[in-house]
Protein backbone atom coordinates (compact mmCIF):
# COMPACT_ATOMS: atom_id res chain seq x y z
CA UNK A 1 0.00 0.00 0.00
CA UNK A 2 1.40 3.37 -0.90
CA UNK A 3 1.57 6.08 1.71
CA UNK A 4 0.59 9.56 0.71
CA UNK A 5 0.30 12.68 2.76
CA UNK A 6 -1.28 15.97 1.84
CA UNK A 7 0.63 19.16 2.49
CA UNK A 8 -1.72 22.11 2.93
CA UNK A 9 0.28 25.19 1.93
CA UNK A 10 -1.11 27.32 4.74
CA UNK A 11 2.24 28.78 5.77
CA UNK A 12 3.37 29.68 2.25
CA UNK A 13 0.08 31.28 1.19
CA UNK A 14 -0.22 33.18 4.48
CA UNK A 15 3.30 34.54 4.11
CA UNK A 16 2.56 35.70 0.53
CA UNK A 17 -0.29 37.80 1.94
CA UNK A 18 1.61 38.91 5.06
CA UNK A 19 -0.98 37.18 7.26
CA UNK A 20 -0.21 35.44 10.51
CA UNK A 21 -1.81 32.06 11.16
CA UNK A 22 -4.12 33.75 13.66
CA UNK A 23 -5.16 36.23 10.94
CA UNK A 24 -5.97 33.33 8.61
CA UNK A 25 -7.94 31.69 11.42
CA UNK A 26 -9.92 34.87 12.01
CA UNK A 27 -10.62 35.47 8.32
CA UNK A 28 -11.60 31.86 7.56
CA UNK A 29 -13.42 30.97 10.77
CA UNK A 30 -11.24 27.85 11.10
CA UNK A 31 -9.96 27.33 14.67
CA UNK A 32 -6.38 28.51 15.19
CA UNK A 33 -5.20 25.08 16.40
CA UNK A 34 -6.48 23.51 13.17
CA UNK A 35 -4.79 26.14 11.00
CA UNK A 36 -1.56 25.69 12.96
CA UNK A 37 -1.68 21.89 12.65
CA UNK A 38 -2.18 22.19 8.87
CA UNK A 39 0.76 24.62 8.66
CA UNK A 40 3.12 22.41 10.66
CA UNK A 41 2.94 19.00 9.04
CA UNK A 42 1.57 17.03 6.10
CA UNK A 43 -1.65 15.20 6.92
CA UNK A 44 -2.66 11.60 6.21
CA UNK A 45 -6.31 12.70 6.14
CA UNK A 46 -7.93 16.09 5.82
CA UNK A 47 -11.38 17.35 6.68
CA UNK A 48 -12.85 18.97 3.60
CA UNK A 49 -14.91 21.70 5.32
CA UNK A 50 -12.09 23.61 7.08
CA UNK A 51 -9.73 23.10 4.15
CA UNK A 52 -12.39 24.40 1.76
CA UNK A 53 -12.92 27.46 3.98
CA UNK A 54 -9.17 28.13 3.96
CA UNK A 55 -9.13 27.74 0.15
CA UNK A 56 -11.99 30.20 -0.23
CA UNK A 57 -10.30 32.67 2.14
CA UNK A 58 -7.13 32.58 0.06
CA UNK A 59 -9.14 32.72 -3.17
CA UNK A 60 -6.88 30.06 -4.65
CA UNK A 61 -7.32 26.77 -6.50
CA UNK A 62 -7.05 23.33 -4.93
CA UNK A 63 -3.78 22.85 -6.84
CA UNK A 64 -2.36 26.01 -5.29
CA UNK A 65 -3.41 24.95 -1.78
CA UNK A 66 -2.64 21.22 -1.72
CA UNK A 67 0.48 19.21 -2.50
CA UNK A 68 0.41 15.41 -2.59
CA UNK A 69 3.50 13.90 -1.00
CA UNK A 70 4.48 10.25 -1.37
CA UNK A 71 6.58 7.85 -3.36
CA UNK A 72 3.81 6.65 -5.68
CA UNK A 73 4.79 3.03 -5.29
CA UNK A 74 2.41 0.23 -4.41
CA UNK A 75 3.30 -2.71 -2.21
CA UNK A 76 1.33 -5.92 -2.31
N, C-alpha and C positions, 0 to 999 in steps of 0.2 A: 504494500500500500504506500502510495507516495504521500509525503507530508508537505502540505502547503501552509503558509501563513499569509495573512493579509496585513500589509503595512498601510495604515491610514495616515496620509501625509498632513497631519494636523499641525505639527511643528513648522514644517516648511511653508505651508500656505499662510499660517498665522504670521510668521516672520516677514513674508512678502508684503503683508498689509500693515505691519508694525502693530499687531495685536498681541496682547498677552494671552495665555490660555484662559485666564479668568475673563478677559474681554470676549473671547470666543464663546465661552460658557454663557455669559450674560446675553450676548446677541442671539445665540442659537436656542437657548432654553435647555441645553443639555447640561446635567450636573457637572460641576468642575472636576470631581473625581473621575468621572467617565472620560471627559476630555483629556485629562492628564494621563490616564491609563492608555488611551489610544495614542497619545503623543510619545509615550515612553517605549512601547514594545509592539512588535507585530502580534497579531491576534490569530488564534486557531479558528475562532468563530466570531462573527460580529452580529450585533443586533441592528436590523435594517432601519428602524425608526430613528434612533439618535444619529446614526451615520448619515441618513438621508437629510436630517435637519442641519447637520454640519455642512453637507454638500450644498444645500440651498442657501445657507448663510454665506458661504464662500462664493456662491454663484458660479460654480465650476462643474465640469463633467465628472462622471464616475472615473474615467481614465485618469483625470488630473488628481483625483482624491485618493484612489486606491492603487496599490502596487502588489502584485502577487509574487510571493517569495517561495522558492522551493526548487528542488532539483529536477522535477519533471519525470523522474523515473518511477517505474512501477515494480513492486516486488510481489511475487506470488507465494 
